[in-house]
């Protein structure tokens, strides 16, 4: 028998307040947004400056709406449109889970365009600074996925010492893919973006850092998907794409746009 780890049973609610409670997932969003906002206040003022700290403060509300509304609508449209269109009331039941990063990214992109137009801020320059901060939220989001015991990995080989049995994942020991993705999309991507953003020549090429983030995320997410169990209601997309997951499929346009932005910025 190869020893495996048993998933620690976390309470999904951090604080109980009578019939209400604060969940780990909500806390992850709050912490990610707040830390990202604090970093954004610094990077927008680095040469060449693109905005003021006060404008960075104002953008926090816009970013929150973009993440929450875009993430929820993206999940509804990309992953389970049939279920939610037959019962639209479920769209608003965000406490039951169901958020999409790709939808959240589109929501934040729309928020950036709208915010920059209203405040006469250089669009791609501001987007570059936001891109440096995004991996912080990705890290905490993936940690929340792990705490909730959701989005577990594929069946792990017998020799893997950190293989884990998840409560709803059946008897098989699986990859803790949430941790893999937290490290790839959160820690590694953040360190790369932070290192790139320290170079003034790259900060001055408006759009380059945004493109680097899109390329980096597409690679990190696409790699993580090889260890993550596909959603039960989707499985693999076999018809025309040879068995890729929805997450990998949605990363293809991100990769293309990222490469285009980096080339354009030159």
NUZADO-459051 format. One record per residue: x, y, z of N, C-alpha, C in turn; residue in one letter. Coordinates in nm, 3 decimals. Example, Ala and Ser with C-alpha at 12.3 -4.5 7.8 and 13.67 -1.06 7.14 Angstrom:
residues 2
<<1.319 -0.569 0.780> <1.230 -0.450 0.780> <1.320 -0.330 0.780> "A">;
<<1.285 -0.225 0.708> <1.367 -0.106 0.714> <1.290 0.003 0.787> "S">;
//
This chain:
residues 266
<<0.084 -0.120 0.000> <0.000 0.000 0.000> <0.088 0.125 0.000> "X">;
<<0.061 0.216 -0.094> <0.133 0.344 -0.099> <0.058 0.444 -0.012> "X">;
<<0.122 0.504 0.089> <0.051 0.600 0.175> <0.009 0.723 0.096> "X">;
<<-0.112 0.771 0.120> <-0.162 0.892 0.057> <-0.211 0.988 0.165> "X">;
<<-0.228 1.112 0.126> <-0.278 1.214 0.219> <-0.429 1.221 0.212> "X">;
<<-0.493 1.235 0.325> <-0.636 1.258 0.329> <-0.662 1.407 0.333> "X">;
<<-0.758 1.452 0.254> <-0.789 1.595 0.248> <-0.835 1.643 0.384> "X">;
<<-0.773 1.748 0.439> <-0.817 1.800 0.569> <-0.954 1.866 0.555> "X">;
<<-1.044 1.833 0.643> <-1.182 1.883 0.633> <-1.188 2.026 0.686> "X">;
<<-1.185 2.123 0.594> <-1.199 2.263 0.632> <-1.347 2.300 0.636> "X">;
<<-1.381 2.386 0.728> <-1.514 2.446 0.728> <-1.516 2.553 0.620> "X">;
<<-1.603 2.544 0.518> <-1.603 2.644 0.411> <-1.637 2.784 0.460> "X">;
<<-1.693 2.795 0.581> <-1.730 2.926 0.637> <-1.624 2.964 0.741> "X">;
<<-1.562 3.081 0.723> <-1.458 3.126 0.816> <-1.521 3.175 0.946> "X">;
<<-1.621 3.261 0.932> <-1.686 3.321 1.048> <-1.837 3.303 1.034> "X">;
<<-1.901 3.249 1.137> <-2.046 3.232 1.139> <-2.109 3.351 1.211> "X">;
<<-2.201 3.417 1.145> <-2.274 3.529 1.204> <-2.423 3.499 1.197> "X">;
<<-2.469 3.416 1.290> <-2.609 3.374 1.289> <-2.638 3.295 1.162> "X">;
<<-2.742 3.336 1.088> <-2.773 3.264 0.963> <-2.678 3.297 0.850> "X">;
<<-2.589 3.394 0.871> <-2.496 3.437 0.767> <-2.355 3.393 0.804> "X">;
<<-2.266 3.405 0.708> <-2.127 3.369 0.734> <-2.037 3.422 0.625> "X">;
<<-1.909 3.434 0.658> <-1.808 3.475 0.561> <-1.733 3.350 0.517> "X">;
<<-1.739 3.321 0.388> <-1.676 3.200 0.336> <-1.532 3.228 0.295> "X">;
<<-1.454 3.119 0.292> <-1.316 3.130 0.250> <-1.306 3.188 0.109> "X">;
<<-1.398 3.150 0.023> <-1.395 3.196 -0.116> <-1.411 3.347 -0.122> "X">;
<<-1.507 3.401 -0.044> <-1.527 3.545 -0.040> <-1.405 3.615 0.020> "X">;
<<-1.349 3.555 0.124> <-1.231 3.613 0.188> <-1.113 3.617 0.091> "X">;
<<-1.100 3.514 0.009> <-0.991 3.511 -0.089> <-1.006 3.626 -0.188> "X">;
<<-1.128 3.651 -0.233> <-1.151 3.763 -0.325> <-1.116 3.895 -0.257> "X">;
<<-1.158 3.911 -0.133> <-1.134 4.037 -0.062> <-0.984 4.060 -0.043> "X">;
<<-0.913 3.959 0.006> <-0.769 3.973 0.030> <-0.695 3.998 -0.101> "X">;
<<-0.730 3.923 -0.206> <-0.664 3.941 -0.335> <-0.685 4.081 -0.391> "X">;
<<-0.807 4.133 -0.382> <-0.836 4.267 -0.433> <-0.765 4.374 -0.351> "X">;
<<-0.765 4.359 -0.219> <-0.702 4.460 -0.135> <-0.551 4.464 -0.156> "X">;
<<-0.485 4.347 -0.158> <-0.340 4.345 -0.180> <-0.305 4.393 -0.320> "X">;
<<-0.386 4.354 -0.419> <-0.362 4.402 -0.554> <-0.376 4.553 -0.565> "X">;
<<-0.475 4.608 -0.496> <-0.495 4.753 -0.493> <-0.376 4.825 -0.431> "X">;
<<-0.323 4.771 -0.321> <-0.208 4.834 -0.256> <-0.086 4.836 -0.349> "X">;
<<-0.067 4.727 -0.422> <0.046 4.723 -0.515> <0.021 4.817 -0.633> "X">;
<<-0.103 4.824 -0.680> <-0.135 4.911 -0.794> <-0.107 5.057 -0.761> "X">;
<<-0.130 5.099 -0.637> <-0.104 5.237 -0.597> <0.044 5.273 -0.616> "X">;
<<0.129 5.172 -0.605> <0.273 5.195 -0.620> <0.315 5.194 -0.767> "X">;
<<0.271 5.090 -0.840> <0.323 5.073 -0.977> <0.270 5.177 -1.074> "X">;
<<0.151 5.236 -1.049> <0.100 5.335 -1.143> <0.183 5.463 -1.140> "X">;
<<0.260 5.484 -1.032> <0.339 5.607 -1.019> <0.482 5.590 -1.065> "X">;
<<0.521 5.466 -1.099> <0.657 5.445 -1.147> <0.672 5.500 -1.289> "X">;
<<0.793 5.547 -1.321> <0.817 5.608 -1.451> <0.802 5.505 -1.564> "X">;
<<0.732 5.542 -1.671> <0.653 5.664 -1.685> <0.519 5.650 -1.611> "X">;
<<0.484 5.748 -1.528> <0.359 5.737 -1.452> <0.238 5.739 -1.545> "X">;
<<0.136 5.662 -1.510> <0.016 5.655 -1.594> <-0.108 5.700 -1.519> "X">;
<<-0.102 5.707 -1.385> <-0.217 5.747 -1.305> <-0.168 5.788 -1.167> "X">;
<<-0.258 5.840 -1.088> <-0.226 5.880 -0.951> <-0.271 5.771 -0.855> "X">;
<<-0.225 5.780 -0.732> <-0.268 5.684 -0.630> <-0.418 5.696 -0.604> "X">;
<<-0.471 5.818 -0.612> <-0.614 5.838 -0.590> <-0.694 5.768 -0.700> "X">;
<<-0.646 5.775 -0.823> <-0.715 5.704 -0.932> <-0.707 5.553 -0.914> "X">;
<<-0.595 5.506 -0.861> <-0.585 5.363 -0.829> <-0.686 5.325 -0.722> "X">;
<<-0.706 5.414 -0.624> <-0.809 5.390 -0.522> <-0.947 5.378 -0.586> "X">;
<<-0.977 5.470 -0.677> <-1.108 5.471 -0.742> <-1.129 5.343 -0.825> "X">;
<<-1.021 5.292 -0.883> <-1.036 5.175 -0.970> <-1.070 5.049 -0.893> "X">;
<<-1.046 5.045 -0.763> <-1.074 4.925 -0.685> <-1.220 4.884 -0.698> "X">;
<<-1.312 4.979 -0.693> <-1.454 4.947 -0.708> <-1.484 4.891 -0.846> "X">;
<<-1.426 4.951 -0.947> <-1.446 4.904 -1.084> <-1.391 4.762 -1.102> "X">;
<<-1.273 4.738 -1.045> <-1.213 4.605 -1.056> <-1.297 4.500 -0.985> "X">;
<<-1.351 4.535 -0.869> <-1.436 4.441 -0.794> <-1.558 4.402 -0.875> "X">;
<<-1.624 4.501 -0.934> <-1.742 4.472 -1.017> <-1.704 4.388 -1.139> "X">;
<<-1.590 4.420 -1.200> <-1.547 4.344 -1.317> <-1.517 4.199 -1.284> "X">;
<<-1.450 4.176 -1.171> <-1.414 4.040 -1.130> <-1.540 3.959 -1.098> "X">;
<<-1.628 4.016 -1.015> <-1.744 3.941 -0.968> <-1.846 3.919 -1.079> "X">;
<<-1.885 4.026 -1.148> <-1.986 4.013 -1.253> <-1.930 3.936 -1.373> "X">;
<<-1.809 3.970 -1.414> <-1.750 3.899 -1.527> <-1.722 3.753 -1.496> "X">;
<<-1.672 3.726 -1.375> <-1.643 3.588 -1.339> <-1.767 3.502 -1.335> "X">;
<<-1.876 3.558 -1.282> <-2.000 3.480 -1.274> <-2.063 3.460 -1.411> "X">;
<<-2.074 3.568 -1.489> <-2.134 3.556 -1.621> <-2.049 3.470 -1.714> "X">;
<<-1.916 3.477 -1.696> <-1.829 3.392 -1.776> <-1.851 3.245 -1.748> "X">;
<<-1.870 3.211 -1.620> <-1.897 3.071 -1.585> <-2.030 3.027 -1.644> "X">;
<<-2.131 3.114 -1.635> <-2.264 3.080 -1.688> <-2.257 3.056 -1.838> "X">;
<<-2.188 3.143 -1.911> <-2.187 3.135 -2.057> <-2.089 3.032 -2.111> "X">;
<<-1.973 3.016 -2.044> <-1.871 2.927 -2.096> <-1.890 2.781 -2.053> "X">;
<<-1.946 2.760 -1.934> <-1.944 2.626 -1.877> <-2.082 2.559 -1.869> "X">;
<<-2.183 2.630 -1.823> <-2.315 2.565 -1.807> <-2.428 2.656 -1.856> "X">;
<<-2.424 2.701 -1.980> <-2.529 2.793 -2.026> <-2.668 2.731 -2.023> "X">;
<<-2.678 2.602 -2.059> <-2.810 2.538 -2.062> <-2.877 2.536 -1.927> "X">;
<<-2.802 2.500 -1.822> <-2.861 2.490 -1.689> <-2.909 2.624 -1.638> "X">;
<<-2.830 2.728 -1.659> <-2.866 2.858 -1.604> <-2.974 2.928 -1.687> "X">;
<<-2.977 2.903 -1.817> <-3.080 2.966 -1.898> <-3.218 2.905 -1.871> "X">;
<<-3.221 2.778 -1.831> <-3.349 2.716 -1.794> <-3.396 2.761 -1.657> "X">;
<<-3.304 2.804 -1.572> <-3.339 2.853 -1.438> <-3.254 2.977 -1.409> "X">;
<<-3.289 3.093 -1.466> <-3.205 3.213 -1.453> <-3.182 3.258 -1.310> "X">;
<<-3.271 3.220 -1.217> <-3.253 3.263 -1.078> <-3.123 3.209 -1.019> "X">;
<<-3.074 3.095 -1.071> <-2.950 3.035 -1.020> <-2.827 3.120 -1.054> "X">;
<<-2.841 3.208 -1.152> <-2.727 3.292 -1.189> <-2.682 3.377 -1.070> "X">;
<<-2.777 3.416 -0.987> <-2.744 3.505 -0.876> <-2.701 3.429 -0.751> "X">;
<<-2.706 3.295 -0.753> <-2.670 3.215 -0.635> <-2.519 3.193 -0.634> "X">;
<<-2.443 3.301 -0.619> <-2.298 3.292 -0.624> <-2.241 3.215 -0.505> "X">;
<<-2.316 3.205 -0.396> <-2.267 3.131 -0.279> <-2.259 2.981 -0.307> "X">;
<<-2.320 2.935 -0.415> <-2.313 2.794 -0.452> <-2.191 2.764 -0.538> "X">;
<<-2.108 2.865 -0.562> <-1.987 2.844 -0.642> <-2.013 2.866 -0.790> "X">;
<<-1.904 2.868 -0.866> <-1.916 2.885 -1.010> <-1.865 3.020 -1.057> "X">;
<<-1.732 3.034 -1.067> <-1.672 3.157 -1.117> <-1.567 3.119 -1.222> "X">;
<<-1.555 3.200 -1.324> <-1.460 3.173 -1.432> <-1.355 3.283 -1.437> "X">;
<<-1.226 3.244 -1.438> <-1.123 3.347 -1.449> <-1.131 3.418 -1.583> "X">;
<<-1.156 3.343 -1.691> <-1.160 3.406 -1.823> <-1.274 3.508 -1.829> "X">;
<<-1.387 3.478 -1.766> <-1.495 3.576 -1.759> <-1.456 3.695 -1.675> "X">;
<<-1.390 3.669 -1.562> <-1.343 3.778 -1.477> <-1.243 3.866 -1.549> "X">;
<<-1.156 3.804 -1.631> <-1.057 3.881 -1.706> <-1.126 3.973 -1.806> "X">;
<<-1.230 3.923 -1.872> <-1.306 4.007 -1.965> <-1.376 4.120 -1.890> "X">;
<<-1.430 4.088 -1.772> <-1.496 4.191 -1.692> <-1.400 4.301 -1.651> "X">;
<<-1.280 4.263 -1.607> <-1.181 4.363 -1.568> <-1.133 4.441 -1.690> "X">;
<<-1.120 4.375 -1.804> <-1.078 4.445 -1.926> <-1.179 4.553 -1.963> "X">;
<<-1.307 4.519 -1.954> <-1.411 4.619 -1.983> <-1.405 4.732 -1.881> "X">;
<<-1.383 4.697 -1.755> <-1.372 4.799 -1.650> <-1.254 4.892 -1.676> "X">;
<<-1.142 4.837 -1.721> <-1.023 4.919 -1.750> <-1.052 5.015 -1.864> "X">;
<<-1.113 4.965 -1.972> <-1.144 5.051 -2.086> <-1.235 5.165 -2.044> "X">;
<<-1.341 5.132 -1.972> <-1.439 5.232 -1.929> <-1.373 5.334 -1.835> "X">;
<<-1.298 5.284 -1.738> <-1.235 5.370 -1.638> <-1.133 5.464 -1.704> "X">;
<<-1.052 5.412 -1.795> <-0.949 5.494 -1.859> <-1.010 5.601 -1.949> "X">;
<<-1.118 5.567 -2.018> <-1.184 5.666 -2.104> <-1.244 5.779 -2.020> "X">;
<<-1.301 5.746 -1.905> <-1.362 5.847 -1.820> <-1.259 5.938 -1.754> "X">;
<<-1.138 5.885 -1.733> <-1.037 5.961 -1.659> <-0.918 6.004 -1.744> "X">;
<<-0.929 5.986 -1.877> <-0.822 6.026 -1.970> <-0.687 5.965 -1.929> "X">;
<<-0.688 5.835 -1.902> <-0.569 5.761 -1.863> <-0.525 5.675 -1.982> "X">;
<<-0.395 5.665 -2.011> <-0.350 5.577 -2.120> <-0.392 5.432 -2.095> "X">;
<<-0.471 5.379 -2.185> <-0.536 5.249 -2.164> <-0.437 5.136 -2.142> "X">;
<<-0.347 5.115 -2.237> <-0.256 5.001 -2.226> <-0.153 5.021 -2.115> "X">;
<<-0.115 5.146 -2.091> <-0.023 5.172 -1.980> <-0.085 5.135 -1.847> "X">;
<<-0.211 5.171 -1.828> <-0.279 5.137 -1.703> <-0.303 4.986 -1.694> "X">;
<<-0.340 4.924 -1.807> <-0.361 4.779 -1.810> <-0.234 4.704 -1.773> "X">;
<<-0.118 4.757 -1.815> <0.009 4.694 -1.780> <0.028 4.689 -1.629> "X">;
<<-0.006 4.799 -1.562> <0.012 4.804 -1.417> <-0.086 4.712 -1.346> "X">;
<<-0.207 4.703 -1.397> <-0.306 4.611 -1.338> <-0.260 4.467 -1.355> "X">;
<<-0.202 4.436 -1.472> <-0.159 4.298 -1.500> <-0.056 4.249 -1.399> "X">;
<<0.028 4.339 -1.349> <0.128 4.299 -1.249> <0.061 4.251 -1.121> "X">;
<<-0.057 4.305 -1.090> <-0.124 4.276 -0.963> <-0.215 4.154 -0.968> "X">;
<<-0.258 4.115 -1.087> <-0.360 4.009 -1.100> <-0.317 3.876 -1.038> "X">;
<<-0.191 3.829 -1.054> <-0.155 3.699 -0.996> <-0.179 3.687 -0.846> "X">;
<<-0.182 3.800 -0.775> <-0.209 3.794 -0.631> <-0.348 3.735 -0.607> "X">;
<<-0.447 3.785 -0.680> <-0.582 3.732 -0.667> <-0.593 3.588 -0.714> "X">;
<<-0.518 3.552 -0.818> <-0.521 3.415 -0.867> <-0.470 3.318 -0.760> "X">;
<<-0.366 3.357 -0.689> <-0.311 3.271 -0.585> <-0.415 3.243 -0.476> "X">;
<<-0.476 3.348 -0.424> <-0.573 3.329 -0.316> <-0.698 3.256 -0.364> "X">;
<<-0.735 3.278 -0.489> <-0.851 3.206 -0.542> <-0.827 3.056 -0.549> "X">;
<<-0.708 3.016 -0.592> <-0.677 2.873 -0.600> <-0.664 2.810 -0.461> "X">;
<<-0.611 2.886 -0.366> <-0.605 2.835 -0.229> <-0.747 2.813 -0.176> "X">;
<<-0.838 2.904 -0.209> <-0.977 2.888 -0.167> <-1.039 2.765 -0.232> "X">;
<<-1.005 2.738 -0.360> <-1.052 2.615 -0.425> <-1.008 2.491 -0.348> "X">;
<<-0.883 2.494 -0.300> <-0.831 2.380 -0.224> <-0.904 2.366 -0.091> "X">;
<<-0.922 2.477 -0.020> <-0.992 2.472 0.109> <-1.133 2.418 0.092> "X">;
<<-1.199 2.456 -0.018> <-1.336 2.409 -0.043> <-1.340 2.265 -0.091> "X">;
<<-1.224 2.206 -0.120> <-1.222 2.068 -0.168> <-1.283 2.052 -0.305> "X">;
<<-1.266 2.152 -0.392> <-1.327 2.150 -0.525> <-1.218 2.160 -0.632> "X">;
<<-1.257 2.129 -0.755> <-1.164 2.137 -0.869> <-1.038 2.056 -0.845> "X">;
<<-1.056 1.935 -0.793> <-0.941 1.849 -0.763> <-0.876 1.797 -0.890> "X">;
<<-0.765 1.728 -0.871> <-0.685 1.685 -0.984> <-0.724 1.547 -1.038> "X">;
<<-0.654 1.508 -1.141> <-0.673 1.376 -1.201> <-0.609 1.269 -1.112> "X">;
<<-0.636 1.145 -1.142> <-0.581 1.034 -1.065> <-0.429 1.040 -1.070> "X">;
<<-0.367 1.034 -0.953> <-0.222 1.045 -0.941> <-0.156 0.907 -0.954> "X">;
<<-0.032 0.901 -1.000> <0.040 0.773 -1.002> <0.068 0.725 -0.861> "X">;
<<0.089 0.596 -0.848> <0.107 0.535 -0.716> <0.229 0.588 -0.641> "X">;
<<0.329 0.635 -0.715> <0.453 0.676 -0.650> <0.450 0.820 -0.599> "X">;
<<0.344 0.896 -0.630> <0.341 1.037 -0.593> <0.321 1.052 -0.443> "X">;
<<0.417 1.109 -0.369> <0.407 1.113 -0.222> <0.300 1.209 -0.171> "X">;
<<0.261 1.309 -0.251> <0.160 1.405 -0.203> <0.023 1.383 -0.267> "X">;
<<0.001 1.265 -0.324> <-0.131 1.233 -0.377> <-0.234 1.240 -0.264> "X">;
<<-0.354 1.285 -0.296> <-0.452 1.315 -0.192> <-0.589 1.259 -0.229> "X">;
<<-0.660 1.210 -0.129> <-0.798 1.164 -0.149> <-0.892 1.275 -0.106> "X">;
<<-0.973 1.323 -0.200> <-1.067 1.431 -0.173> <-1.204 1.373 -0.136> "X">;
<<-1.279 1.437 -0.048> <-1.407 1.384 0.001> <-1.504 1.348 -0.110> "X">;
<<-1.512 1.433 -0.214> <-1.607 1.409 -0.323> <-1.540 1.360 -0.450> "X">;
<<-1.414 1.321 -0.439> <-1.339 1.279 -0.556> <-1.327 1.130 -0.574> "X">;
<<-1.408 1.054 -0.498> <-1.402 0.910 -0.511> <-1.287 0.850 -0.431> "X">;
<<-1.263 0.720 -0.445> <-1.160 0.653 -0.365> <-1.018 0.672 -0.418> "X">;
<<-1.003 0.727 -0.538> <-0.870 0.739 -0.599> <-0.791 0.854 -0.537> "X">;
<<-0.662 0.832 -0.522> <-0.572 0.940 -0.481> <-0.546 1.028 -0.602> "X">;
<<-0.554 1.160 -0.582> <-0.548 1.253 -0.693> <-0.439 1.359 -0.673> "X">;
<<-0.407 1.423 -0.784> <-0.317 1.538 -0.778> <-0.388 1.652 -0.705> "X">;
<<-0.322 1.720 -0.610> <-0.379 1.843 -0.553> <-0.357 1.958 -0.652> "X">;
<<-0.430 1.954 -0.762> <-0.404 2.046 -0.873> <-0.430 2.191 -0.835> "X">;
<<-0.514 2.214 -0.734> <-0.536 2.353 -0.691> <-0.406 2.416 -0.642> "X">;
<<-0.324 2.335 -0.572> <-0.195 2.385 -0.523> <-0.100 2.409 -0.640> "X">;
<<-0.101 2.317 -0.738> <-0.017 2.337 -0.856> <-0.052 2.470 -0.923> "X">;
<<-0.183 2.493 -0.940> <-0.226 2.615 -1.010> <-0.198 2.739 -0.926> "X">;
<<-0.209 2.728 -0.794> <-0.176 2.842 -0.708> <-0.029 2.880 -0.724> "X">;
<<0.057 2.780 -0.737> <0.200 2.807 -0.753> <0.231 2.861 -0.893> "X">;
<<0.169 2.801 -0.996> <0.199 2.843 -1.133> <0.136 2.978 -1.166> "X">;
<<0.003 2.988 -1.145> <-0.069 3.110 -1.182> <-0.048 3.222 -1.081> "X">;
<<-0.020 3.185 -0.956> <-0.004 3.284 -0.853> <0.140 3.320 -0.827> "X">;
<<0.216 3.230 -0.768> <0.352 3.262 -0.723> <0.447 3.284 -0.841> "X">;
<<0.457 3.186 -0.931> <0.554 3.196 -1.041> <0.520 3.314 -1.131> "X">;
<<0.394 3.324 -1.171> <0.355 3.432 -1.262> <0.374 3.569 -1.196> "X">;
<<0.346 3.578 -1.067> <0.364 3.706 -0.998> <0.511 3.746 -0.994> "X">;
<<0.599 3.651 -0.963> <0.742 3.682 -0.959> <0.794 3.724 -1.096> "X">;
<<0.745 3.658 -1.200> <0.787 3.695 -1.336> <0.739 3.836 -1.369> "X">;
<<0.610 3.864 -1.342> <0.555 3.996 -1.374> <0.623 4.105 -1.291> "X">;
<<0.652 4.075 -1.165> <0.718 4.174 -1.080> <0.858 4.205 -1.132> "X">;
<<0.930 4.100 -1.174> <1.065 4.121 -1.227> <1.061 4.202 -1.356> "X">;
<<0.968 4.170 -1.445> <0.957 4.243 -1.571> <0.919 4.389 -1.547> "X">;
<<0.830 4.412 -1.451> <0.781 4.548 -1.426> <0.887 4.637 -1.364> "X">;
<<0.995 4.582 -1.317> <1.103 4.663 -1.258> <1.187 4.732 -1.366> "X">;
<<1.171 4.690 -1.491> <1.248 4.748 -1.601> <1.170 4.863 -1.664> "X">;
<<1.225 4.982 -1.655> <1.155 5.100 -1.707> <1.134 5.091 -1.858> "X">;
<<1.227 5.028 -1.930> <1.211 5.017 -2.075> <1.087 4.936 -2.111> "X">;
<<1.054 4.834 -2.030> <0.934 4.755 -2.056> <0.809 4.829 -2.009> "X">;
<<0.817 4.901 -1.900> <0.702 4.979 -1.854> <0.665 5.086 -1.956> "X">;
<<0.767 5.136 -2.030> <0.742 5.242 -2.127> <0.680 5.189 -2.256> "X">;
<<0.688 5.061 -2.280> <0.626 5.000 -2.400> <0.483 4.959 -2.364> "X">;
<<0.393 5.052 -2.369> <0.256 5.026 -2.325> <0.196 4.907 -2.400> "X">;
<<0.148 4.812 -2.324> <0.089 4.691 -2.379> <0.178 4.569 -2.365> "X">;
<<0.309 4.590 -2.344> <0.401 4.477 -2.338> <0.377 4.392 -2.213> "X">;
<<0.361 4.454 -2.099> <0.340 4.378 -1.976> <0.205 4.308 -1.977> "X">;
<<0.104 4.373 -2.035> <-0.026 4.306 -2.048> <-0.013 4.181 -2.133> "X">;
<<0.058 4.193 -2.245> <0.081 4.078 -2.331> <0.158 3.968 -2.261> "X">;
<<0.260 4.008 -2.182> <0.340 3.909 -2.109> <0.253 3.835 -2.008> "X">;
<<0.163 3.908 -1.942> <0.074 3.841 -1.847> <-0.018 3.742 -1.918> "X">;
<<-0.077 3.781 -2.030> <-0.168 3.692 -2.102> <-0.096 3.566 -2.149> "X">;
<<0.025 3.583 -2.201> <0.104 3.467 -2.245> <0.140 3.380 -2.125> "X">;
<<0.185 3.443 -2.017> <0.223 3.367 -1.899> <0.106 3.292 -1.837> "X">;
<<-0.009 3.357 -1.830> <-0.125 3.288 -1.773> <-0.169 3.173 -1.862> "X">;
<<-0.170 3.194 -1.994> <-0.211 3.087 -2.084> <-0.122 2.963 -2.068> "X">;
<<0.008 2.986 -2.053> <0.102 2.875 -2.034> <0.079 2.809 -1.898> "X">;
<<0.067 2.891 -1.792> <0.048 2.836 -1.658> <-0.083 2.760 -1.647> "X">;
<<-0.192 2.817 -1.694> <-0.322 2.752 -1.685> <-0.326 2.628 -1.774> "X">;
<<-0.273 2.640 -1.895> <-0.272 2.525 -1.985> <-0.193 2.409 -1.927> "X">;
<<-0.083 2.438 -1.858> <-0.003 2.333 -1.794> <-0.080 2.272 -1.676> "X">;
<<-0.139 2.357 -1.593> <-0.214 2.308 -1.478> <-0.331 2.219 -1.517> "X">;
<<-0.391 2.247 -1.632> <-0.508 2.168 -1.677> <-0.471 2.022 -1.705> "X">;
<<-0.344 1.994 -1.732> <-0.304 1.855 -1.755> <-0.313 1.771 -1.628> "X">;
<<-0.317 1.838 -1.511> <-0.325 1.767 -1.383> <-0.463 1.779 -1.319> "X">;
<<-0.548 1.864 -1.372> <-0.679 1.891 -1.313> <-0.786 1.805 -1.378> "X">;
<<-0.873 1.749 -1.297> <-0.985 1.670 -1.349> <-1.083 1.764 -1.418> "X">;
<<-1.118 1.735 -1.545> <-1.212 1.823 -1.615> <-1.349 1.825 -1.545> "X">;
<<-1.421 1.934 -1.564> <-1.555 1.944 -1.506> <-1.641 1.828 -1.554> "X">;
<<-1.717 1.768 -1.462> <-1.795 1.649 -1.492> <-1.896 1.673 -1.602> "X">;
<<-1.954 1.795 -1.607> <-2.058 1.823 -1.705> <-2.001 1.859 -1.842> "X">;
<<-1.865 1.876 -1.851> <-1.802 1.907 -1.979> <-1.709 1.797 -2.027> "X">;
<<-1.631 1.743 -1.931> <-1.525 1.649 -1.964> <-1.431 1.710 -2.068> "X">;
<<-1.385 1.628 -2.164> <-1.294 1.678 -2.265> <-1.372 1.723 -2.388> "X">;
<<-1.318 1.825 -2.454> <-1.382 1.873 -2.576> <-1.317 1.799 -2.692> "X">;
<<-1.386 1.695 -2.741> <-1.325 1.603 -2.836> <-1.360 1.629 -2.982> "X">;
<<-1.465 1.704 -3.007> <-1.519 1.709 -3.142> <-1.417 1.760 -3.245> "X">;
<<-1.350 1.870 -3.215> <-1.258 1.927 -3.312> <-1.120 1.957 -3.255> "X">;
<<-1.102 1.941 -3.125> <-0.979 1.990 -3.063> <-0.896 1.880 -2.998> "X">;
<<-0.929 1.755 -3.021> <-0.843 1.647 -2.977> <-0.835 1.623 -2.829> "X">;
<<-0.940 1.654 -2.755> <-0.943 1.617 -2.615> <-0.891 1.720 -2.519> "X">;
<<-0.886 1.846 -2.555> <-0.844 1.949 -2.461> <-0.959 1.985 -2.369> "X">;
<<-0.927 2.051 -2.259> <-1.030 2.095 -2.166> <-1.079 2.235 -2.204> "X">;
<<-1.191 2.275 -2.145> <-1.244 2.408 -2.173> <-1.145 2.516 -2.128> "X">;
<<-1.079 2.493 -2.014> <-0.980 2.590 -1.967> <-0.868 2.610 -2.067> "X">;
<<-0.819 2.501 -2.126> <-0.713 2.512 -2.226> <-0.763 2.580 -2.352> "X">;
<<-0.884 2.548 -2.392> <-0.941 2.608 -2.512> <-0.953 2.760 -2.497> "X">;
<<-0.998 2.805 -2.380> <-1.015 2.949 -2.358> <-0.881 3.022 -2.347> "X">;
<<-0.773 2.947 -2.321> <-0.641 3.009 -2.313> <-0.582 3.038 -2.450> "X">;
<<-0.632 2.975 -2.555> <-0.576 2.996 -2.689> <-0.591 3.141 -2.734> "X">;
<<-0.713 3.200 -2.727> <-0.721 3.342 -2.766> <-0.641 3.433 -2.675> "X">;
<<-0.629 3.399 -2.546> <-0.547 3.481 -2.456> <-0.401 3.479 -2.502> "X">;
<<-0.352 3.361 -2.540> <-0.214 3.348 -2.587> <-0.193 3.430 -2.714> "X">;
<<-0.289 3.423 -2.807> <-0.276 3.496 -2.933> <-0.277 3.647 -2.910> "X">;
<<-0.369 3.695 -2.828> <-0.375 3.839 -2.799> <-0.249 3.884 -2.727> "X">;
<<-0.198 3.800 -2.634> <-0.077 3.836 -2.561> <0.043 3.851 -2.653> "X">;
<<0.061 3.758 -2.744> <0.173 3.766 -2.839> <0.158 3.891 -2.926> "X">;
<<0.035 3.918 -2.972> <0.011 4.036 -3.056> <0.044 4.165 -2.981> "X">;
<<0.005 4.175 -2.855> <0.033 4.295 -2.777> <0.184 4.315 -2.757> "X">;
<<0.256 4.205 -2.731> <0.401 4.217 -2.711> <0.470 4.260 -2.839> "X">;
<<0.428 4.206 -2.954> <0.488 4.245 -3.081> <0.452 4.390 -3.114> "X">;
<<0.328 4.426 -3.088> <0.283 4.563 -3.116> <0.359 4.663 -3.032> "X">;
<<0.389 4.627 -2.908> <0.457 4.720 -2.818> <0.601 4.747 -2.859> "X">;
<<0.657 4.666 -2.944> <0.795 4.688 -2.990> <0.801 4.801 -3.092> "X">;
//
